[in-house]
Amino acid sequence: AYIIIIDQTKLKPLCPYLFKNSRISFLFFGEIVDFYLLKNILKFYEIDQKNDYDLNSVIEIAYLNIYNIKIDLTLIDRFVFSKTNKIVLTGNIDSIDSNLFQYFRTLKELELALSNLGNFVHKGLKWIEYLNFDVKDILLE
């Protein structure tokens, strides 16, 4: 199954339960932007963090095309993406939350195709410390 969300209008927050018991081969979110002229930010409603609830959501590949966005748990929800094999982030990343990847136990590959790679790396790579040991590749382009 494929889900493609491409929307240049304001994105509404998504409920993580939308992905309950889903099997998705390729999930694409495009035009996620936080710029003073345009704000189109993807967010998920928060599920009770005390509960380590399993949505049983399996996403083979999650692809996010972003501009000037901080990558954190509001964007990459830990319950929706916990069983994701590959995450592709393209565009211009402001930063990645330092503890983001501690929740993604099945992540095998992280691909960063960034137009601002130098600035991004200069801000720090502390988030790499939390990558699962099972991650086989980190591809920086």
For each residue, the residues with C-beta under 8 A, 3 or more apart:
1: 22 23 24 25
2: 24 25 26 27
3: 24 26 27 28
4: 26 28
5: 11 28 29 30
6: 28 30 31
7: 11 30 31 40
8: 31 40
9: 40
10: 39 40
11: 5 7 32 40 41 42 43
12:
13: 43 44 45
14: 18 42 43 44 45
15: 18 44 45
16: 19 20 44 45 47 55 57 77 79 80
17: 20 55
18: 14 15
19: 16 22 24 55 57 59 80
20: 16 17 55 56 57
21: 55 56 57
22: 1 19 55 56 57 58 59
23: 1 58
24: 1 2 3 19 27 57 58 59 60
25: 1 2 60 61
26: 2 3 4 60 61 63
27: 2 3 24 59 61 62 63
28: 3 4 5 6 63 64 65
29: 5 32 42 62 63 64 65
30: 5 6 7 65
31: 6 7 8 40 65
32: 11 29 40 41 42 64 65 66 67 69 75 91
33: 38 39 40 41 66 67 68 69
34: 39 41 67 68 69 70 94
35: 38 39 67 68
36:
37:
38: 33 35
39: 10 33 34 35
40: 7 8 9 10 11 31 32 33
41: 11 32 33 34 69 75
42: 11 14 29 32 64 75
43: 11 13 14 74 75
44: 13 14 15 16 74 75 77 80
45: 13 14 15 16
46: 49 74
47: 16 51 53 77 79
48: 51 53
49: 46
50:
51: 47 48
52:
53: 47 48 79
54: 79 82
55: 16 17 19 20 21 22 79 80 82
56: 20 21 22 83
57: 16 19 20 21 22 24 79 80 81 82 83
58: 22 23 24 83 84
59: 19 22 24 27 62 80 81 83 84 85
60: 24 25 26 84 85 86
61: 25 26 27 84 85 86 87 88
62: 27 29 59 76 81 84 86 87 88
63: 26 27 28 29 87 88 90
64: 28 29 32 42 75 76 87 88 89 90
65: 28 29 30 31 32 90 91
66: 32 33 69 71 89 90 91 92 93
67: 32 33 34 35 91 92
68: 33 34 35 92 94
69: 32 33 34 41 66 75 91 92 93 94
70: 34 75 93 94 95 96 97
71: 66 75 76 89 93 95 96 97 100
72: 75 76 96 97 100
73: 76 77 78 97 100 103
74: 43 44 46 77
75: 32 41 42 43 44 64 69 70 71 72
76: 62 64 71 72 73 80 81 87 100
77: 16 44 47 73 74 80 81
78: 73 81 82 103 104
79: 16 47 53 54 55 57 82
80: 16 19 44 55 57 59 76 77
81: 57 59 62 76 77 78 84 87 104
82: 54 55 57 78 79 103 104 105 106
83: 56 57 58 59 105 106
84: 58 59 60 61 62 81 87 104 106 107
85: 59 60 61 106 107 108 109
86: 60 61 62 107 108 109 110 111
87: 61 62 63 64 76 81 84 104 107 109 110 111
88: 61 62 63 64 111 113
89: 64 66 71 93 110 111 112 113 114
90: 63 64 65 66 112 113 114
91: 32 65 66 67 69 113 114 115
92: 66 67 68 69 114 115 116
93: 66 69 70 71 89 96 112 114 116 120
94: 34 68 69 70 123
95: 70 71 120 123 124
96: 70 71 72 93 100 127
97: 70 71 72 73 100 127
98: 126 127 129 130
99: 102 127 130
100: 71 72 73 76 96 97 103 127 130
101: 104 107 110 127 130 131 132 135
102: 99 130 132
103: 73 78 82 100
104: 78 81 82 84 87 101 107 132
105: 82 83 132 134
106: 82 83 84 85 132 134
107: 84 85 86 87 101 104 110 131 132 134 135
108: 85 86 134 135 136 137
109: 85 86 87 135 136 137 138 139
110: 86 87 89 101 107 131 135 137 138 139
111: 86 87 88 89 137 138 139 141
112: 89 90 93 117 120 138 139 140 141
113: 88 89 90 91 139 141
114: 89 90 91 92 93 117 120 140 141
115: 91 92
116: 92 93 119 120
117: 112 114 120 121 140 141
118: 121 122
119: 116 122 123
120: 93 95 112 114 116 117 123
121: 117 118 125
122: 118 119
123: 94 95 119 120
124: 95
125: 121 128
126: 98 129
127: 96 97 98 99 100 101 130 131
128: 125 131 138
129: 98 126
130: 98 99 100 101 102 127
131: 101 107 110 127 128 135 138
132: 101 102 104 105 106 107 135
133:
134: 105 106 107 108
135: 101 107 108 109 110 131 132 138
136: 108 109
137: 108 109 110 111
138: 109 110 111 112 128 131 135
139: 109 110 111 112 113
140: 112 114 117
141: 111 112 113 114 117
